[in-house]
Amino acid sequence: MTDLPPATDQTKQQPKRLDPEQVAGSCTGFDEIAIERAFGRELTDLGESTRALRALLFVVHRRDGMSDPDAYRSAMSLTLDELMGHFEQPDGDDVAAQIEAVIEGKA
């Protein structure tokens, strides 16, 4: 009898990575208010920092049914690597360019 590797569970798939530009473009006024309350600034004022991506992940968590405090805690407790794992990486993995594009609304 041949030893076979364990069967993989085909139902377990990597979650789809988020496109930060799409998430930012889909923000409603209510999302903007929630970001400002949670982060103390508007999304456009978060600058070229990972806080802008954390704010977008916060919005996604809210849409998935988390309360604002839980969504904030979840987004803020991630390491940088974990945070970036939620988002599509631009060509060349240029994180600063990705954040700048989100802030400036560049497509």
Phi, psi and omega per residue, in radians:
M1 nan 2.379 -3.101
T2 -1.577 2.411 3.059
D3 -1.344 2.119 3.122
L4 -1.853 2.563 3.075
P5 -1.153 2.680 -3.139
P6 -1.056 2.527 3.107
A7 -1.124 2.478 3.109
T8 -1.615 2.581 3.109
D9 -1.428 1.913 -3.083
Q10 -1.219 -0.304 -3.134
T11 -1.348 -0.342 3.118
K12 -1.488 1.859 3.126
Q13 -2.081 2.697 3.047
Q14 -1.108 2.346 3.074
P15 -1.104 2.554 3.135
K16 -1.116 2.339 3.103
R17 -1.304 2.524 -3.095
L18 -1.421 2.514 3.005
D19 -1.657 1.935 -3.063
P20 -1.038 -0.577 3.130
E21 -1.180 -0.664 3.113
Q22 -1.201 -0.725 3.123
V23 -1.108 -0.809 3.137
A24 -1.072 -0.735 -3.127
G25 -1.200 -0.354 -3.126
S26 -1.642 -0.021 -3.125
C27 -1.125 2.318 3.071
T28 -1.622 3.049 3.058
G29 -1.063 -0.626 3.105
F30 -1.149 -0.667 3.062
D31 -1.099 -0.743 -3.135
E32 -1.083 -0.717 3.109
I33 -1.129 -0.748 3.140
A34 -1.103 -0.725 3.094
I35 -1.068 -0.811 -3.108
E36 -1.101 -0.702 3.120
R37 -1.171 -0.750 -3.069
A38 -1.320 -0.707 -3.016
F39 -1.801 -0.116 3.089
G40 1.374 0.040 3.138
R41 -2.628 2.808 3.022
E42 -1.273 2.751 -3.139
L43 -0.958 -0.742 -3.104
T44 -1.192 -0.301 3.140
D45 -1.645 -0.015 -3.119
L46 -1.347 -0.191 3.050
G47 1.210 -2.921 -3.130
E48 -1.495 1.302 -3.136
S49 -2.447 2.916 3.088
T50 -1.228 -0.248 3.110
R51 -1.064 -0.559 3.094
A52 -1.127 -0.732 3.111
L53 -1.205 -0.648 3.080
R54 -1.099 -0.683 3.110
A55 -1.112 -0.678 3.110
L56 -1.184 -0.699 3.095
L57 -1.145 -0.645 3.038
F58 -0.956 -0.797 3.125
V59 -1.086 -0.782 3.135
V60 -1.063 -0.768 3.124
H61 -1.083 -0.708 3.098
R62 -1.060 -0.750 -3.139
R63 -1.163 -0.444 3.095
D64 -1.455 0.024 3.032
G65 1.843 0.024 3.100
M66 -1.290 2.620 3.005
S67 -1.223 2.801 3.134
D68 -1.003 -0.822 3.132
P69 -1.081 -0.688 3.130
D70 -1.208 -0.692 3.122
A71 -1.119 -0.729 3.109
Y72 -1.103 -0.849 -3.128
R73 -1.048 -0.715 -3.132
S74 -1.131 -0.800 -3.125
A75 -1.172 -0.671 -3.069
M76 -1.395 -0.370 -3.083
S77 -1.495 -0.120 3.130
L78 -1.290 2.549 2.972
T79 -1.260 2.908 3.125
L80 -1.050 -0.742 3.120
D81 -1.092 -0.730 3.109
E82 -1.122 -0.747 3.127
L83 -1.041 -0.872 -3.103
M84 -1.139 -0.438 3.093
G85 -1.159 -0.307 3.115
H86 -1.447 -0.273 -3.019
F87 -2.040 2.588 3.026
E88 -1.082 2.511 3.127
Q89 -1.694 2.305 3.090
P90 -1.197 2.897 3.085
D91 -0.953 2.318 3.128
G92 1.439 0.046 3.135
D93 0.914 0.656 -3.136
D94 -1.447 1.646 -3.074
V95 -1.081 -0.747 -3.132
A96 -1.058 -0.704 3.116
A97 -1.146 -0.658 3.130
Q98 -1.127 -0.797 -3.135
I99 -1.140 -0.759 3.127
E100 -1.056 -0.710 3.127
A101 -1.106 -0.666 3.119
V102 -1.141 -0.808 -3.087
I103 -1.142 -0.740 -3.081
E104 -1.522 -0.088 3.120
G105 1.221 0.459 3.130
K106 -1.347 2.462 3.108
A107 -1.674 nan nan
